[in-house]
C-alpha cells in the first residue's frame, strides 16, 4: 500500500492537466497519483467492476491508461529534476516533424 501525505507528481508538476487518467483538473477523470518512494516512482490502482472487459478481466484500455499516465509521471519527474517545467512546451524536433 502506498501511503503519502504529500502531493503526487501529477498534482505538483501539472495540476491544471485535464487528462482523463491523471489530470487533476478533469472533474470526471480518475485522478491517478504517482509518488516518489526512494529511488522508485510508485502508484496504486484498484480496478472497479465497470473496468471489466465483459469476461471478468480488466479491460486492456484501462491497463494501458494507467501505465501511460504513470509512465508519463515518472518521465516528468526525471526531467523536472533537470530544470524543465512546462509539460505543454513542444520541442523543436516535434515542431519540425509536424510542419512537414
C-alpha positions in Angstrom: 0.0 0.0 0.0 1.2 3.5 -0.9 0.9 5.9 1.9 1.7 9.6 1.2 0.7 12.8 2.8 2.3 15.0 0.1 1.2 15.9 -3.3 1.6 13.4 -6.1 3.9 14.0 -9.0 0.8 14.9 -11.2 -0.6 17.3 -8.6 2.8 19.0 -8.0 4.1 19.3 -11.6 1.0 19.7 -13.7 -2.1 20.4 -11.6 -4.0 22.0 -14.5 -3.8 19.0 -16.8 -7.2 17.6 -17.9 -6.0 14.1 -18.9 -8.8 11.6 -18.1 -6.3 9.2 -16.4 -4.1 11.5 -14.3 -5.4 15.1 -14.8 -6.5 16.5 -11.5 -8.2 19.4 -13.4 -10.6 16.9 -15.0 -13.7 16.6 -12.8 -14.7 13.3 -14.4 -11.2 11.7 -14.6 -9.6 9.1 -12.4 -7.0 11.5 -10.8 -4.3 8.8 -10.8 -1.4 9.6 -8.5 2.2 8.6 -8.7 4.7 9.2 -5.9 8.4 9.0 -5.3 9.4 6.2 -2.9 13.1 6.1 -2.5 14.6 5.6 -6.0 11.3 4.4 -7.4 8.2 6.1 -8.8 5.2 4.1 -7.5 1.4 4.2 -7.9 -1.5 2.1 -6.9 -4.7 1.5 -8.9 -7.6 -0.7 -7.9 -9.9 -1.6 -10.8 -13.6 -1.4 -10.2 -16.4 -3.6 -11.6 -17.0 -1.2 -14.5 -13.4 -1.6 -15.7 -14.2 -5.2 -16.7 -13.9 -6.3 -20.3 -17.1 -8.4 -20.1 -15.1 -11.6 -19.4 -14.1 -10.9 -15.8 -10.8 -9.4 -16.8 -9.7 -5.7 -16.5 -10.1 -4.1 -20.0 -6.7 -3.6 -21.8 -7.5 0.0 -22.4 -7.8 0.6 -18.7 -4.4 -1.0 -18.1 -2.9 1.0 -20.9 -4.2 4.3 -19.5 -2.8 3.5 -16.0 0.6 2.6 -17.5 0.6 5.6 -19.8 -0.2 8.1 -17.0 2.2 6.5 -14.5 5.0 6.3 -17.1 4.5 9.9 -18.0 4.7 10.9 -14.4 8.0 9.1 -14.0 9.4 10.8 -17.0 8.1 14.2 -16.0 9.7 13.8 -12.5 13.0 13.0 -14.1 13.0 15.9 -16.5 11.8 18.3 -13.8 14.8 17.3 -11.7 16.9 18.7 -14.7 15.0 22.0 -14.7 12.3 21.5 -17.3 9.0 22.7 -16.0 6.4 23.1 -18.8 4.7 19.9 -19.9 2.8 21.8 -22.7 6.0 23.0 -24.4 6.8 21.4 -27.7 10.4 20.5 -28.6 12.0 21.8 -31.7 12.1 18.3 -33.1 8.4 17.7 -32.7 7.5 21.1 -34.2 9.6 20.3 -37.3 8.1 16.9 -37.6 4.5 18.3 -37.6 5.4 21.0 -40.1 6.3 18.5 -42.9 
